[in-house]
Amino acid sequence: MALPESLHALTVGIVLVALFVCFVREWLKPDVAAMSAVALLLVLGLLDAKQVLSVFSNSAPITIACLFVISGALSKTGCVDRLGDWLGAMAGHSERRLLLAMLAVGVLVSPFINNTPVVMVMIPAVIAMAGRYGVAPSRLLIPLSYATILGGLITMVGTSTNILVDGVAREMELAPFSMFEITAPALIMALVGCAFMAVFAHRLLPVRETLTQQLSGSSERLFMTELFVPEGSRLAGRSLKEARLTQGDIQVLKLFRGDEAFSAPPAHTRLVVGDRLVVHSRSHDMLTLHSTDLVGLHNRSDGEHDLETLRRRDVVVVETLVGQTSRYVQRPIRDLDLAARYGIHLVAVHRRNASILDIGDDFQLQFGDVLLVEGTPAQIKRFCDNGDLFALTDGKHETPRSTKAPIALATIASVMLLAALNVMPIEALALIGAVVVVITGCIRADEAYKAIEWPILILIFGMLAISIAMRESGLAALMASALVGLGSDIPPWAMLSLVILFTSIATEFLSNNAVAVLFTPVVIGVAQQLGVDPRPFVVGVMFAASCSFATPIGYQTNTLVYTAGNYRFADFARMGVPMNLITWLTASALIPLFWPL
């Protein structure tokens, strides 16, 4: 399908608006939406196959994938886990010291390790220490996310956004950024942001209960009991309700009859001899069942039991976080078969600012969901390990390959140092580093594939193709002209500030990587039309595209702490809008000092 050339820019603009609406309304996953837009542009003839395939030669996504592998190796060797111990040693016994220690850890570590695994590892440590000192985790988790975002700005490998902006700028014939070229202004921004959080976090952030506190409530011991209906039992022929197996907090999770298994059988189900039941209860309900005069676990007059206890296990309640690469994402609960496969019980799911108790078989898990599960520690560990979940309140207790830690640390240090010395391009060094951590056993090959966040890479490839359509159709130039016309009477430094503000607003509602890809060619066009150096404008996009503070959907780490801390959407705006204003003003003042216009 060929469109008149005069309609190319308009059509690409319409597709772009539709894509933005899809991102905001979450009709499709971002990566699927981006590739759908690419397919539509191919059908309309606004992209050809050669142009789409050319995005796979862009070095930025490959670099990002390799750094994901190296970050995974740092996690598997226990380097990231030690952050929790470091935080505990620095925290002392007060909320203020804990906050300051956490901010310091986030800013110091994120320049060298991808901030998403840092936040995933730090969340359990923060929740545990918050409980130890009587502090609400909701007073700490948003600052944790913000600190890692600010820390990621400090080096070129601190966040995928920096690498991506550099890659797009190179394609437009700008000189590559060196490893520490952006460090000085980014470090000042991080210090200013952390100072604001240290002073105002306890005033602006709410006290909210976690999912466990909301739904567990009681500190009573929980039991998972397997019962058997023996020959001669008075319960044979009675319903579960008549047998008092549905009273209080007693719940029959599974009924096994012959070769059949029934999940959550209804109260009117009648028992037969030979039935096995998996029953969940609290201690006082089980004692009530023991002592009842009607039916139950007590001895009959002939010394036998109406129900025999085959096995009783003390169980724990654990919150687990669904990561973006979890194999449970977008799968219905029925496919997981939790009771039969893992022996655990899914109590509730917390998504965004709502707790879901009525979980049907068709319920599908999403990235960022927090699951409240009950089972033995060993069962929950197996469940988490198999599905790439992260236990927030009990840890996974995985034995790290600590003997390999020096190799992983030496690898990331070598990549950064050699890149800073321009010995080799960063993409080549990242590839070599990824191979080194795999062949030395820091991370297994299958774990390396899991460490790569494939939805992010697919989104990046899709947005790179769309950026080509923007340039080829003339839309990028039109947008640059419109922006220059909007600020025709203002000096270049004010235009730079306007660019930073627009980018910061856009990244609150769209993916930071999508904003980086789309805005970089536009601001380069703005600088060229103004007749000034494009480099400060590119740095403005680099900083602003990562500084997503006002919503929980603009950056992955915000999404992770959103559900873990049981926040509401407005909690991010209360703390994030001032943070956005601070980073906007700080960046607007600093960038022209380091890259004169």
C-alpha positions in Angstrom: 0.0 0.0 0.0 1.6 3.3 -1.2 0.6 6.6 0.3 1.2 10.0 -1.3 4.5 11.4 0.0 2.7 14.5 1.3 0.8 12.3 3.8 3.8 10.4 5.1 4.6 12.7 8.0 0.9 12.9 9.0 0.4 9.2 8.9 3.5 8.4 11.0 2.3 11.1 13.4 -1.2 9.4 13.7 0.5 6.0 14.3 2.7 7.6 16.9 -0.3 9.1 18.7 -2.1 5.8 18.6 1.0 4.1 20.1 1.2 6.6 22.9 -2.4 6.1 23.8 -1.9 2.4 23.8 1.1 2.8 26.1 -0.9 5.0 28.5 -4.1 2.9 28.5 -2.1 -0.4 28.6 -4.2 -2.1 25.9 -1.2 -4.1 24.9 2.2 -4.8 26.5 4.7 -2.0 25.4 6.9 -4.3 23.3 3.9 -5.8 21.5 2.4 -2.4 20.9 5.7 -1.1 19.5 6.1 -4.0 17.1 2.5 -3.8 16.0 3.1 -0.2 15.1 6.2 -1.3 13.1 4.1 -3.9 11.3 1.5 -1.2 10.4 4.2 1.1 9.0 5.5 -1.8 6.9 2.0 -2.4 5.5 1.5 1.3 4.8 4.9 1.4 3.0 6.3 4.0 5.4 9.1 1.5 6.3 10.7 -1.2 4.2 12.2 -4.5 5.3 15.7 -3.2 4.9 15.1 -0.3 7.2 13.5 -2.5 9.9 16.4 -5.0 9.7 18.9 -2.3 10.0 17.9 -1.6 13.6 19.4 -5.0 14.6 22.8 -3.6 13.7 22.5 -0.8 16.3 25.0 -1.4 19.0 22.9 0.0 21.9 20.5 -2.9 22.4 23.3 -5.5 22.1 25.3 -3.6 24.7 22.3 -3.4 27.0 21.7 -7.2 26.6 25.3 -8.0 27.5 25.2 -5.7 30.5 22.1 -7.5 31.7 24.1 -10.7 31.6 27.0 -9.1 33.6 24.4 -7.7 36.2 22.9 -11.2 36.4 26.4 -12.6 37.2 26.9 -10.1 39.9 23.6 -11.2 41.4 24.3 -14.9 41.1 27.7 -14.6 42.8 26.2 -12.8 45.8 27.7 -9.4 45.0 24.3 -7.7 44.9 23.0 -9.7 48.0 25.8 -8.2 50.1 24.1 -4.8 49.6 21.6 -5.8 52.2 24.4 -6.6 54.7 26.1 -3.3 53.9 22.8 -1.5 54.4 22.2 -3.1 57.8 25.7 -2.2 58.9 25.3 1.4 57.9 21.7 1.9 59.1 22.0 2.0 62.9 18.7 2.0 64.7 16.8 5.0 63.4 14.5 5.7 60.4 16.7 8.7 59.4 19.9 6.7 59.4 18.2 3.8 57.6 17.0 6.3 54.9 20.4 7.9 54.5 22.2 4.5 54.3 19.7 3.3 51.7 20.1 6.5 49.6 23.9 6.1 49.7 23.7 2.4 48.6 21.4 3.2 45.7 23.5 6.1 44.4 26.8 4.3 44.8 25.9 1.0 43.3 23.5 1.9 40.4 26.2 3.6 38.3 27.8 0.1 37.8 25.0 -2.4 38.0 21.6 -2.2 36.3 19.2 -0.6 38.8 16.3 -3.1 38.3 18.1 -6.1 40.0 19.5 -3.7 42.6 16.0 -2.7 43.6 14.7 -6.3 43.5 17.5 -7.4 45.9 17.2 -4.3 48.1 13.4 -4.5 48.6 13.5 -7.6 50.9 16.4 -6.1 52.9 14.6 -2.8 53.3 11.3 -4.5 54.4 13.2 -6.7 56.9 15.0 -3.7 58.5 11.9 -1.6 58.5 10.1 -4.3 60.5 13.1 -4.6 62.8 13.1 -0.9 63.6 9.3 -0.5 63.5 9.3 1.7 60.4 6.7 1.4 57.6 8.3 0.1 54.4 6.3 2.7 52.5 8.5 5.4 54.0 11.6 3.9 52.4 10.8 2.1 49.1 10.0 5.1 46.9 13.3 6.8 48.0 15.1 3.5 47.2 13.7 3.6 43.6 14.5 7.3 43.2 18.1 6.9 44.5 18.8 4.1 42.0 17.4 6.2 39.2 19.7 9.1 40.1 22.6 6.8 40.5 22.1 5.3 37.1 22.6 8.7 35.5 26.2 8.9 36.7 27.9 6.6 34.1 27.1 5.6 30.5 26.4 2.0 31.6 24.3 2.9 34.7 21.0 2.7 32.8 19.9 1.5 29.4 18.6 5.0 28.6 22.1 6.4 28.5 23.3 3.7 26.2 20.3 4.1 23.9 20.5 7.9 23.6 24.2 7.5 22.8 23.5 4.9 20.1 20.8 7.0 18.4 23.1 10.1 18.6 25.9 8.1 16.9 23.6 7.1 14.1 23.0 10.9 13.5 26.8 11.4 13.3 27.5 12.8 16.8 30.7 11.8 18.5 30.3 8.9 21.1 30.0 9.8 24.7 32.9 8.6 26.9 32.2 6.4 30.0 32.4 9.3 32.6 31.6 12.3 30.4 28.3 12.8 32.2 29.5 11.9 35.7 30.1 15.3 37.2 26.7 17.0 36.5 24.8 13.7 37.2 26.6 13.3 40.5 25.6 16.8 41.5 22.0 16.1 40.5 22.0 12.9 42.5 23.3 14.7 45.6 20.7 17.4 45.3 17.9 14.9 44.9 19.0 12.7 47.8 19.3 15.8 50.0 15.7 16.7 49.3 14.6 13.1 50.1 16.6 13.0 53.3 14.8 16.1 54.5 11.3 15.7 53.2 10.7 11.9 52.7 9.2 11.4 56.2 6.8 14.3 55.6 5.7 13.5 52.1 5.4 9.7 52.2 2.5 7.8 53.9 2.5 5.0 56.4 0.9 2.0 54.6 0.6 -1.6 55.6 2.1 -4.3 53.4 0.0 -7.1 51.9 1.0 -9.5 54.7 0.0 -7.0 57.4 -3.3 -6.3 55.7 -4.4 -9.9 55.1 -2.6 -12.0 57.7 -3.3 -9.7 60.6 -2.8 -12.4 63.2 0.5 -13.7 64.5 -1.0 -17.1 65.1 0.8 -20.2 63.8 -0.6 -21.5 60.5 -1.0 -25.2 59.6 -1.3 -27.1 56.4 -2.8 -30.5 57.4 -3.4 -33.6 55.4 -6.4 -35.6 56.7 -7.7 -39.0 55.8 -11.3 -40.4 56.1 -10.8 -44.0 57.5 -13.0 -47.0 57.4 -15.9 -46.7 59.9 -15.6 -42.9 60.2 -18.8 -41.2 61.2 -18.0 -38.5 58.7 -18.6 -40.7 55.7 -21.6 -39.4 53.9 -21.5 -36.0 55.6 -20.8 -32.8 53.8 -17.8 -30.7 54.5 -20.0 -28.2 56.2 -21.5 -30.8 58.5 -18.0 -32.1 59.3 -17.1 -28.6 60.5 -14.4 -28.4 57.8 -15.6 -25.0 56.6 -15.9 -23.1 59.8 -13.7 -20.1 60.9 -10.5 -19.9 58.9 -10.5 -23.7 58.1 -10.3 -24.1 54.4 -10.2 -27.3 52.3 -7.6 -26.6 49.6 -7.7 -30.0 47.9 -9.7 -33.2 48.0 -8.2 -36.4 46.6 -10.6 -39.2 45.8 -9.1 -42.2 44.0 -7.3 -40.9 40.9 -9.3 -37.6 40.9 -8.3 -34.3 42.6 -10.7 -31.4 43.4 -9.4 -28.0 44.1 -11.4 -25.9 46.7 -14.3 -28.3 46.9 -17.6 -26.6 47.8 -19.1 -26.9 51.3 -21.9 -29.3 50.2 -19.3 -31.9 49.0 -20.0 -35.2 50.8 -17.1 -37.2 52.2 -16.5 -40.9 51.4 -14.2 -43.4 53.0 -10.7 -43.1 51.6 -10.9 -39.4 50.9 -7.7 -37.4 51.5 -8.0 -33.7 52.3 -5.4 -30.9 52.4 -6.7 -28.5 55.0 -5.4 -25.0 55.8 -6.2 -23.5 59.2 -5.0 -21.4 62.1 -4.2 -23.0 65.4 -7.4 -21.9 67.3 -9.6 -23.3 64.5 -7.8 -26.6 64.5 -8.2 -26.8 68.3 -12.0 -26.1 67.9 -12.2 -28.9 65.4 -10.4 -31.3 67.8 -12.7 -30.5 70.7 -16.1 -30.4 69.0 -18.6 -33.0 70.3 -20.3 -33.5 67.0 -17.6 -34.7 64.7 -13.9 -34.1 64.3 -10.5 -35.4 65.1 -11.3 -36.7 68.6 -11.3 -40.3 69.5 -14.5 -42.3 69.2 -15.7 -44.6 71.9 -14.0 -47.5 70.2 -10.7 -45.6 70.4 -10.6 -44.9 66.6 -10.6 -41.5 64.8 -13.2 -40.0 62.5 -10.4 -38.3 60.7 -6.8 -39.4 60.7 -3.9 -36.9 60.5 -1.5 -38.1 57.8 0.8 -35.1 57.9 0.9 -31.7 59.4 3.2 -28.9 58.4 3.9 -25.5 59.9 3.6 -23.0 57.1 4.7 -19.5 56.6 3.2 -16.5 54.7 5.6 -14.9 52.2 5.2 -12.1 49.8 6.7 -12.7 46.4 7.3 -10.3 43.6 6.7 -11.1 39.9 9.6 -9.9 37.8 9.4 -8.9 34.2 11.2 -12.1 33.0 9.1 -14.4 35.2 7.7 -17.3 33.3 4.5 -16.9 35.2 3.7 -13.6 33.6 0.5 -13.7 31.4 -0.3 -17.3 32.4 -3.6 -18.2 34.0 -3.4 -19.6 37.6 -4.8 -22.9 36.5 -1.7 -23.6 34.4 0.5 -23.1 37.5 -1.3 -25.8 39.5 0.2 -24.5 42.7 -1.2 -27.0 45.2 -0.3 -30.1 43.3 3.0 -29.0 41.9 4.4 -27.0 44.7 2.1 -27.7 47.7 1.5 -24.0 48.4 -1.6 -21.9 48.7 -2.1 -18.5 46.9 -3.9 -16.3 49.4 -4.1 -13.0 47.5 -2.5 -10.9 44.8 -1.8 -7.2 45.1 -1.8 -5.2 41.9 -1.3 -1.5 41.7 -3.3 -0.1 44.6 -5.8 -3.0 45.0 -5.7 -6.3 46.7 -7.4 -9.2 44.9 -8.7 -12.0 47.1 -11.1 -13.7 44.6 -8.6 -15.4 42.4 -10.2 -17.5 39.7 -8.6 -20.1 37.5 -8.4 -17.6 34.5 -6.6 -14.9 36.6 -3.4 -13.9 34.8 -0.3 -12.6 36.6 1.5 -9.4 35.5 4.9 -7.9 36.0 5.0 -6.1 39.4 2.3 -8.2 41.0 2.9 -9.2 44.7 1.7 -12.6 45.6 0.9 -13.6 49.1 1.5 -17.4 49.3 1.5 -19.9 52.1 3.6 -23.0 52.4 6.7 -24.4 53.9 9.9 -22.4 53.3 11.3 -25.2 51.1 8.1 -25.3 49.0 8.0 -21.5 48.6 11.7 -21.5 47.6 11.1 -24.1 44.9 8.1 -22.1 43.6 10.2 -18.9 43.5 13.2 -20.5 41.9 11.2 -22.2 39.2 9.3 -19.1 38.2 11.9 -16.4 38.7 10.0 -14.7 41.5 11.6 -12.8 44.3 10.6 -13.4 47.9 10.1 -10.0 49.6 9.6 -11.1 53.2 11.4 -14.4 53.6 14.2 -14.4 51.0 15.0 -17.2 48.5 17.9 -18.5 50.5 19.8 -19.3 47.4 23.4 -20.2 47.9 25.4 -17.7 45.9 28.5 -18.7 44.0 30.6 -16.5 46.3 33.9 -18.0 45.1 33.2 -16.5 41.6 32.4 -13.0 43.0 35.9 -11.6 42.3 35.6 -12.6 38.7 32.3 -10.9 38.3 33.5 -7.7 40.0 36.7 -7.7 38.0 34.7 -8.1 34.8 32.4 -5.1 35.3 35.4 -3.0 36.6 37.4 -3.9 33.5 34.6 -3.1 31.1 34.2 0.4 32.6 37.9 1.1 32.9 38.8 0.0 29.4 35.8 1.8 28.0 36.9 5.0 29.8 40.4 4.6 28.4 38.9 4.1 24.9 40.8 0.8 24.5 37.8 -0.6 22.7 34.2 0.4 22.1 31.8 -0.2 25.0 29.7 -2.7 22.9 32.7 -4.9 22.3 33.8 -4.8 25.9 30.3 -5.6 27.1 30.2 -8.6 24.8 33.5 -9.9 26.0 32.5 -9.3 29.6 29.2 -11.3 29.1 31.2 -14.2 27.6 33.7 -14.1 30.4 31.1 -14.4 33.2 29.4 -17.3 31.4 32.5 -19.4 30.6 33.9 -18.9 34.1 30.7 -20.1 35.7 29.6 -16.9 37.4 26.3 -17.4 35.6 25.0 -20.4 33.7 24.0 -20.1 30.1 20.3 -20.6 30.9 20.5 -18.0 33.7 22.2 -15.6 31.3 19.2 -15.8 28.9 16.8 -15.3 31.8 18.8 -12.3 33.0 18.2 -10.5 29.7 15.0 -8.5 29.8 13.8 -9.4 26.4 10.6 -7.2 26.4 12.8 -4.2 26.9 15.0 -5.2 23.9 12.0 -5.8 21.7 10.6 -2.5 22.7 13.9 -0.8 21.8 14.1 -2.5 18.4 10.6 -1.4 17.7 11.1 2.2 18.7 14.3 2.4 16.7 12.4 1.3 13.6 9.7 3.9 14.4 12.4 6.6 14.8 13.6 5.8 11.2 10.1 6.3 10.0 10.0 9.7 11.8 13.2 10.8 10.1 12.4 9.5 6.6 8.9 10.9 6.6 10.1 14.3 7.7 8.1 14.1 11.0 11.1 14.6 13.2 12.1 17.7 11.3 8.5 19.1 11.5 8.5 18.4 15.3 11.8 20.2 15.7 10.6 23.2 13.6 7.4 23.3 15.7 9.4 23.3 18.9 11.8 26.0 17.7 8.8 28.1 16.6 7.2 27.7 20.0 10.3 29.2 21.6 11.3 31.5 18.8 12.0 34.4 21.1 13.9 32.6 23.8 17.7 32.0 24.0 19.2 28.5 23.5 19.6 27.8 27.2 15.9 28.4 27.7 15.1 26.1 24.8 17.3 23.5 26.4 15.3 23.8 29.6 12.1 23.5 27.6 13.3 20.3 26.0 14.3 18.8 29.4 10.8 19.7 30.8 8.9 18.2 27.8 11.0 15.0 27.9 10.5 14.7 31.7 6.7 15.0 31.3 6.6 12.5 28.5 8.6 9.8 30.3 6.1 9.8 33.2 3.5 8.2 31.0 5.6 6.3 28.4 8.5 4.0 28.6 11.8 5.8 29.3 13.5 3.9 26.5 10.7 4.8 24.0 11.0 8.5 25.0 14.8 8.4 24.6 14.6 6.9 21.1 11.9 9.3 19.8 13.1 12.6 21.4 16.8 12.3 20.6 16.5 12.9 16.8 14.0 15.7 17.4 16.3 17.6 19.8 19.3 17.2 17.5 17.1 18.8 14.8 16.2 21.6 17.2 19.9 22.3 18.0 20.8 22.3 14.3 18.0 24.7 13.5 19.2 27.0 16.3 22.8 26.7 15.1 24.1 25.5 18.4 25.9 22.3 19.5 23.5 19.4 19.7 25.4 17.7 22.5 23.9 19.5 25.5 20.4 18.8 24.1 21.2 15.1 23.8 22.4 15.1 27.4 19.2 16.8 28.4 17.2 14.0 26.9 19.5 11.4 28.5 18.9 12.9 32.0 15.2 13.7 31.6 14.2 10.4 30.0 15.4 8.6 33.1 14.1 11.0 35.7 10.7 9.5 36.1 9.5 10.2 39.6 5.8 11.4 39.5 4.2 8.1 38.4 4.8 4.4 39.0 4.6 3.5 35.4 7.4 5.6 33.8 10.3 3.5 35.1 10.6 -0.2 36.0 12.0 0.4 39.6 8.9 2.5 40.4 6.6 -0.3 39.3 8.5 -2.7 41.5 8.2 -0.7 44.7 4.6 0.4 43.8 3.1 -3.0 44.7 5.8 -4.0 47.2 5.1 -0.9 49.3 1.3 -1.0 48.8 1.4 2.5 47.5 -1.3 4.5 45.8 -0.8 6.3 42.5 -1.0 9.7 44.2 1.9 8.8 46.6 4.3 9.0 43.7 3.0 12.4 42.7 3.3 13.8 46.2 7.0 12.9 46.3 7.8 12.8 42.6 6.5 16.1 41.3 8.9 18.1 43.6 11.7 15.7 42.5 10.9 16.3 38.9 11.0 20.1 39.4 14.3 19.8 41.3 16.0 17.6 38.6 14.6 19.8 35.8 16.0 23.0 37.3 19.3 21.4 38.3 19.8 19.9 34.9 18.9 23.2 33.2 21.5 25.0 35.2 24.3 22.4 35.0 24.2 21.2 31.4 25.2 24.5 29.8 28.1 24.8 32.3 29.6 21.5 31.2 28.6 21.6 27.5 28.5 25.3 26.4 25.8 26.2 23.9 
